[in-house]
Amino acid sequence: MLISAQDNFSTNKISEIFQTLKPEKEWSFEGCTQSQTGKWTHGYHRYPAKFIPQLAEKLMGEYITGSKAHINDPFMGSGTTIASAISKGFKASGTDVNGIAYLMTKVKASPIDPQYLDKKLGQFLAKLTHIHNQQTSFFTNGNTPIIPTQHLERIDYWFHENNKIALGRILAVIHNEEDESIRDFLRVGFSHILKSCSIWLQGSTKPTRDLKKSPSDPYTTLRRHLKKMQRGNDVFYEIVPHDVKNQLQNYLNVRLDDARHQPVTEESVDLIVSSSPYVTSYEYADLHQLSTIWLELASDLSQYRQDFIGTSHKNYADKILKGEFANQIVSEMETKDRKMAREIAAYFIDMQEVFDESYRILKHGGRCCYVIGNTKLKKVAILNAEAFTEGLLHSGFSLERIIVREIPLKILPQKRDEKTGRFASNEDADSQAYPIEYIVIGVKE
């Protein structure tokens, strides 16, 4: 035990602990290939800074000793922790405020009988072939394209007319699928191809147009990706225990909701494994706006942005920021950028409430594992890991362990421009963004 909940901890004590830490090679997963980190259903959908399944699985192996457990992830993201828990026969619960993250998590963690999926995909792809071979017109034999009118301006901004109509036709076929599990499976595949079928700058983590881009053909791209998803499902289906497949509703409990409100009772969770959003790193609402507008996951994009933790659209004037580390970061940033300082304060206020909720739902002896990295913004050291450590202690946890893992590969730009604080290409930036990560582990005694 590094610090007991009963100890009179200090920022100096926490700093001393961090100064003694060294990377633990077995946690870097340096030898993992892309096919291994995207195994099973983990390759269903692109996601920035994707949490690799090997990390979630190792944490479960370290802290779960029996065959039964309840795993929670308050920031489900691409669904790595949830799908990994289901693969081991554990109960899995969690939340995400991002509509597409919730959808992909639910689909990734829901194995479908391979024969049934093959039949349904065959029917769907036959319909796609039929409408693809017909003359290009807005109305074709009753297959009226579904193009969300409330987001039409944004759709026209990102998509050429021919791809817009093609995607609308595909979406109409998806909407006609009566089986919810198959319909959601198709929606995730549809969502995944949107970026390549648009003029979104390929590989960019920011919403940037590439007017010279030649977008992919939706029919061909979706057909290829659904086949990939089918192969992943077939392997996943064989791995998931029989009892879980037959009674998935008793094992999978995921919600579209705020991380501060978990859909479980108090003292019911054995282990929390989560990679939370970083301070001002990504505006996830903007990053996933193509999925949001096509699948109509939000009616008002401006309001939608304000629901995200780590977003720049929050400002708390009536809440107190706990923690000396968090206050010190905010104070230093105020001398550089007062608006960004308020954003950072709101982020840490939100995260403290998440830690409080983690304490509520964990059993005594249960652990929470938060993966987070440190960085610099405008030459201010953003000590997220130290602030998280202090936040967990404030919530009543004892600090059991801090793991340092080097990041050999990360699905995000590796460098940050120190002046603007924004991610940039390696040749244009002057500061490493997240060369290492910390896994801060608290225990509820």
C-alpha positions, 0 to 999 in steps of 0.5 A, a space after each residue: 500500500 503506497 498511501 492508506 485512506 487513513 494517512 495524512 497524505 500531502 502533495 509532497 508525498 505524492 510527488 515523492 512516489 512519482 519520482 521513484 516510479 520506473 516503466 514496467 516493461 511487461 505493461 508496454 505490450 510492445 510486441 503486439 501487432 495491429 491485428 492483435 490489438 484489433 482482435 475479435 470485435 475490437 476492430 469494428 470501429 476506428 476510435 482515437 487513442 483506442 484502449 488496447 484489449 491486452 491492457 484491460 485483460 492484464 488488469 483483470 488477470 491481476 485483480 480478479 481471481 475467480 470465475 465470476 466478477 463485475 467489471 465497470 467502465 465509466 468511460 466506455 469509449 470504443 468498448 474495450 473493457 466491456 467487450 474484454 469482460 464479456 469475453 471472460 464471462 464477467 458481468 460488465 457495466 458502464 456508461 458513455 455520454 457519446 452516442 456512437 461510443 455507446 452504440 459501438 460498445 453495445 455491438 462489440 460486446 454482443 456476440 451474434 450467432 455466426 450462421 444467423 449473422 451470415 444469413 442476415 448479412 447475405 440478405 442485406 448485401 444483396 439489397 445493396 447490390 440491387 440498389 447500387 446497380 440501379 440508375 442514380 436517382 433520388 427515388 429508386 423503387 421505393 428506396 428513398 434515401 434517408 438523409 437527416 434534414 436537421 443536419 443537412 447543412 453539415 452533411 453537404 459540408 462533408 459529403 459530395 452529392 453522389 456519396 450523400 445519396 448513396 449513404 442515404 440509400 444504404 441507411 434506408 435499407 438499414 432502417 428497414 431491418 427489424 432485428 435490433 441487434 442486426 440493425 445496430 451491427 449495420 449502423 456501426 459498420 455504416 458509422 465506421 466508413 463515413 470518414 473515408 466516404 467524406 472529404 474529412 482529411 484522412 488521418 486527421 484527429 480534427 474536423 478538417 476538410 480535404 477538398 482534393 480528396 477522392 472519397 471512397 465508394 460507400 457500397 464497396 467500402 461498407 461491404 468490405 468492412 462488414 465482412 471484416 466485422 463478420 469475421 471478428 464476430 465469429 471468433 468472439 462468439 466462440 470465445 464468449 462462454 455459453 451461459 453469457 451468450 444465452 443470457 446476455 441481458 444478465 451480463 451486459 449493462 451499458 447506458 448512454 449516460 454521464 460517467 458520474 451516474 453509473 447504472 449499478 447499485 452501491 458496492 456491486 462492482 469488483 473492478 473498474 478499468 477505464 481510460 478517461 478523457 484527457 484535459 482538452 485533448 479531444 472534442 469527442 463530439 466534434 471528432 465523431 460528428 459524422 456519425 452523430 449527424 447521420 445516425 441522428 444521435 443528437 438534435 443540437 450539436 452545440 448542446 451535445 458538446 456541453 455534456 462531455 467531460 474534458 470539453 471546452 464548453 463547460 464552466 463551473 462558477 458554483 463548484 469548488 475545485 478540490 486537490 492541490 495539484 489540480 488547483 496548482 495546474 489551474 493557477 499556472 494556466 491562468 497566467 497563460 490563458 484564463 479561458 483554458 484555465 477554466 476548462 481545466 478546472 471544470 475537467 478536474 471538478 467533473 473527474 472528482 465526481 466520477 471518483 466519488 461515484 467509483 467509490 460508491 459502486 465498488 465493493 470493499 476490497 474492489 479496485 479502480 484502475 484509471 489510465 492517464 498521461 501527463 503532458 504540457 499545455 502552453 508550457 504548463 505541466 499538466 500533471 493529470 496522474 498526480 491530480 488523479 491520485 490525489 482525487 482518488 484519495 479525496 474520494 476515500 480510496 487508498 492508493 495501492 499501486 501506480 504502474 508506468 507504461 511506455 507507449 510504443 504505438 498510440 492511435 493519436 498524434 504523438 506530439 503537441 505544439 507547446 504554444 497552442 497546446 494542440 496536437 500536431 504532426 511530428 514534424 511540426 510539433 516540439 513536445 511529446 504528448 503522451 510518451 508514457 501513461 500511468 495506471 493509477 490504482 485505488 482500493 476501497 478498503 
